[in-house]
C-alpha cells in the first residue's frame, strides 16, 4: 500500500500524520508513505527582479524541509520510513498529480474544517483534492 500524505507544517496536517500512525495496524504490511509539501508559487517574474533563481529555489527547499520535519519525525518514531517530496505549484493539483505519478493507493491530508462558507470564501485544498482525486482520500480534522 502506497500512501501520499500532504503536509503544510500546521497542527492540522500533523493530526493527519498521527491518524495514519494510529491506524497503521490496519495494513497487513507497513505502508510505503510519501510525505509531500507543496509550496504555492511566488510569481517568478516579480520575484526574480529582486532575488536570484538560486535564492528562490533555496527558499522553497528550506520552507519545505521545515514543513516536512514534524511529520517525518512522527512517522520515523512510529517505525515507518517516509519518502519526502517538495514541490512548487497549486497544492491540490500537485497533490493529486503526485499521487497518480507515484502510484499511490490513497491520499491523506488534514483540513481546517471551516465549513462550506469558509471554503467558498477561502477555497479548500482538501475539497479540491476530494474533487480531483482518482484514489480514496482520508481527511483528518
N, C-alpha and C positions, 0 to 999 in steps of 0.2 A: 504494500500500500504506500503510495506516494501522496504526501500532503503538502500543500503550499500554505504557509502561514504568513499573512501580510501584517506587518507591524509598522507603527509610526513612532514608537517610543513612549506612547501615552499609557496611562494606567489601564485604559480600556483595552488596548491591544495586548497588554500583558495579561489581562484576565483571559483572553482567548488562548494565550500560550499555556497558562496554568490549567485551563479547562482541558486542553489536549493532553497535558501530562496526567491529569486526574483520570482521564478516560483511555489512556494508552493500553490498559489491560483488555480493552475491547478487541484489540487486534491480536491475531494468532502470533504474529511476529512484530517486533518493534517497527513502527512505520519509518519510512525514509522521509525526513522532514526538511523541506526547503523553506528558509525564512527569508522573506523579501521585504525590503524597504524601497518605496518609490518616492523620490523627491519630485515635487511639482517643478516644472521647468521655470527657470528665470528667463525672461525674454533675452535671448542671446545677443541680438543686435545692440540693445541698450547696455547690457552687462559688459560686453566686450569693448565698449567705448571707454570703460573705466578700469577694467581688470583684464588680465591675460586669460587665455583659454585654460592654461595650466592651473591658474588660481581658481577659476570656476570649477574645474574638474576636482581639485583638491577639496574645495568647499563641499561639493556633492558627496565625495567619498567620506570626509570627516563627519558630516552630519549623518550620513547613512550608517557608518560604524557606531556612532553614538546612539542612534535609534535602535540598532540591532542588539547592542550589548546586553540590556536586561533580558531580552528574550533568549538569547544564546546562553546566558548564564543559567536560567531556569531549566532549559532543555538539557544542557550538559550535566547539570546537577542530578537530573532525573535519569541519566544514563543514555540519553538519546544523542546522536551525533548529527547536529543540524548542518545543513549546507547553506551558506549565506549568499545572498544576492542583493545588489544595489543597482537600481535603475532610475532613470530620469524620464518623466512623462506624466500623462494624465493617470492618476493612481488606479482607478477602476479598470481602465483599458489595459494598462500594463499588467495588472494582477491576472486578469483573465487570459491575456496573451501568454504570459509566462506559465500559467497552469497548463495551457494547451501545449506549449513548446516543451515543457519538462515532462509531459505525460502524467500529470498529477491526477489522482482519483478523487480528490476533494480539496476545497479551499476553506481555510479558516481565517476569520478576522473578527475584530471587535466592532461594536457600534456604540455611539454615544446615546442612542435611543431617544432622540429628540422628538420623534413622532412625525406625523405627516405634515404638520405646519412647519416644523423646523427643517424637514427635508425639502419642502417646496421652496423655502427661502434660502437655505444654505446649501442644498444639494446633499447627497449622501453617497459616499464611496460604497458603503455596504449595499444600499439599494441598487446602485448601478451594477455592482458585481452580481447581485442576485438576478438582475435582468439579463446580463450578458453571458453568464457562466454556462458552460456546457457540462459541468460536473456538479455534484452536490456542494452546497455552501453551508458551513457551520458558522453561525453568527453568535458571538457571545456578547452579552450585555452587562 
